[in-house]
């Protein structure tokens, strides 16, 4: 029996990258999964992968920046699955630029998805967890949300903000047996890295004592642990999964 047997999880940004790896790990651990993403094609490809698994995996096209849309999607997931036990706020974007060059539009786009989107999803989903007196809320932060990074004012602001929201929600929701934690990945080998020059990738690898990039499956493993009963007494924390780059 898996650590998440028969739990219902919503994973935002679950169509690719770390999100898709998290879907895979959660299904392996026995969970039923609702994928929230805007990429319908890739989302349905992920769903097709698990049709014969014996576990329910469904795709919902959801714009997490729109609270009304998110509330409607949460209601639909509850109707389709019967409960909502776990929320993984994984969806995120980058629009990198230095302070001198960043536009108001670039700032707002990242704030809307990475910060407001996390708020919207948690706002819509947490009442179902309160009703069930059990829940796991997992938020995607980043190593740069802890230590900052050149050219990422908007991204760092959101990932630092997520850590703050995690602490607040853990205080507010603990009495309902709901834990709230964040995961802060380091440099991870996702599709995004395919566009980065080898010289830069080597620099990223050199920052870690392990001398390599992390794999999406390793972030998914952290999410699975924090969603399980093994982590029942962990809340309000940020788990760094970064290969030691902050040492």
N, C-alpha and C positions, 0 to 999 in steps of 0.2 A: 504493500500500500504506500502511495506517495504521500509526501508531507502536506500536500494541498488537496487531498482527495475530496472530490465533490464540492469544493469551494468555487464560487463564481467570481471571476476577476475581470475587471475592465482594464485594458492596457491601451493608453493613448499613444499615437504614433507607432502602432503595432504592425504596420505594413512592411517595415524594412529596418535594417540596422539593429541597434540594441533592442528596439521594440519587438521585432520579429524573433530575435533570439530569446526574449523573455516569454513570448507566446510559446515557443518550443519548450522551454524549461518548465513552464507552468503546466502545460499539457502532460509532459513526462511525469510531473509530480501529482497528476490526477485532477487538475483543475479544469473547469469549463470556462472558456474565455470569450469575452466580447472585445473585438478590436475596434477602436475608434481612430479613424484616420480620414484624410481627404483624398488619398490616393486609392481610388476604387479598384483599379486594375491590380495593383500589387497586393492590396488587402484581400481581394478574392483569391489571388494565387496562394496566399498564406492559408486561407480557409481550406482550399482544395487539398493542401498538403495533409490535412488532418481529418479528412472525411471518413477514413477507415480506422481512425484511432480508437473509436468507442467513446470519445469525449466530444462534447459540443463546442464548436468554435464558429463564431458568426462575425461578420463584418458589418459595421455601421458607418456610413459616411457622416462624419460629425465635424463641424467647425467649432473647435473648443473656445474660440474667442467670442462666441455668441452664447450668452447665458441661456436664453430661451431655447435655443437648439440643443444645448447640453442637457437642460432639464427634460426636454422631450425625449432625448436619447436615453437618459437614465430611466425614465418611466418605461420605455420600450424594452430595455434590457431586463428590468424587473419583471415585466409581463412575460417575456420570452424565457427567462431562466429561473424565475421564482425567488431570487434573492440577489443581493450584491454584497459580497464579503470583502473584496480586495479592490483597491484602486491604485493603479500604477500611473502616476502623472509623468509620462516619459516624453511626450511630444515636445519638440523644441526646434528652433531655427537659429541661424546666425546671419548677421548682416554687418560684417566687420569693417571698421574704419577708425582712423584716429580721431581724436576730439576735433581737430582742425577740419577734417573732411566729412565727418559723419553728418548726415542730413536728419531733419526732424522725422522724415518718413522712415528712415532706417531705424532710428531710435524707437519709434512707436510700433513698428512691425514686430520687433523682438519683444518689447514689453507686452504687447497684446497676446502673443502666443506663449511665451515662456513664463510669464508672471500672471497675467490676467487669466490665461487659459487654465493654469493650475488652480487658481482661486475658483473659477467657474465650475470646474469638474468636481472639486471637493465640496463646494457649496451645494451642488445638485445631488451628490451621491451620499454625503454623510447622514442625511435623515434616514436612509434605508438601513444603514449600519446601526444607528441609535435604536431604531425599532427592533433590531435583532440582538441588540446588546453585545455586538462583536464586530470588529472590523480591523482592517489593515490599510493604512494610507501610506503610499511610498512616493516620494517626490524626487525627481531628477535634478540634482544640483551639478556641480562640477568642481574640479580642482581649482579652476580659475575663480570660482565664486569664493574660495577661501583665500587665495593668495594674489588675485588680480592677474591681468595679462594685458600686454601692449595691444592697442587697437581694438579693444573689446569692451568699451564703456557700457554699451547696451546689454551685451550678453552677461558680463560680470555683474551688472546691477541686478539682473533677473535671477541669476544663480545664487547671489548673496541673499536676495530677497526671499527666495525659496527656503533657505536655511532658517531665516527668521520666522516665516509662516509655519514651518515645521515645528518650531519650538512653541509657538502660540497655540497651535491646534492640538499638540500633545497635551498641553495643560487643560484645554477646554474639553477635550473629548475622552480623556483618560477615565473619567467616572462612568463612561458607557462601555468600558472594556474595548476601546478603540486605540490602537497604537498608531503613531505618526512618526515616520522616520524619513531621512533623506539619504540618497546615495550620491557620492561625488566621484564620478569617473575621472581618470586621467586621460592620457592620449590612447584612444581606442581604434582598432583596425576596422573601421566601418567604410561604407561606400564613399563617404566624404574624403577619406584619406587617399583615394585613387587619383584625385586631382592635385595632390600636393607633390612637389618635386622631391626626388630621392634625397637631396641634400638636406631638406627641411625634415623629412622623415627620420633621417639619421640623427639629426639634432634632437628630435623628440625622444628617440630611443635612448640617446645618450643621457637624457635627464633622469632616467630610471636606473636604479642599481641593478635591476634585472636585465637591462639592455635590450628591451623589446617593447612593442606596443601591447596594450591589453587586447583581449578578444571580447566581442559582444557577449559571448557565452559566460564570461567571467563576471560581467555586470549582471547578467540574468541570474547567475547563481546567488549573488548578493541580494537581489530582489526576492528570490525564492526563500532564502533564509529568513529575511525580515518579515516575510508574509506568513511564515510557518509558526507553529506553536513553540518551536525551539527559541524563538525570539519574543516570547510573550511578555518578558519583563524588560524589554528594550523599547524605549520611546523617547522622542525628542532629540534623537542623536543624528549625526551625519557620519555615515560610514564611508571613509575614503577607500576607493578601489583604484589606486593610481600607480601601482608598482613602485611606490616609495619616492615619487618625484618631489615630494615636499621635504624630504630629509635634508 
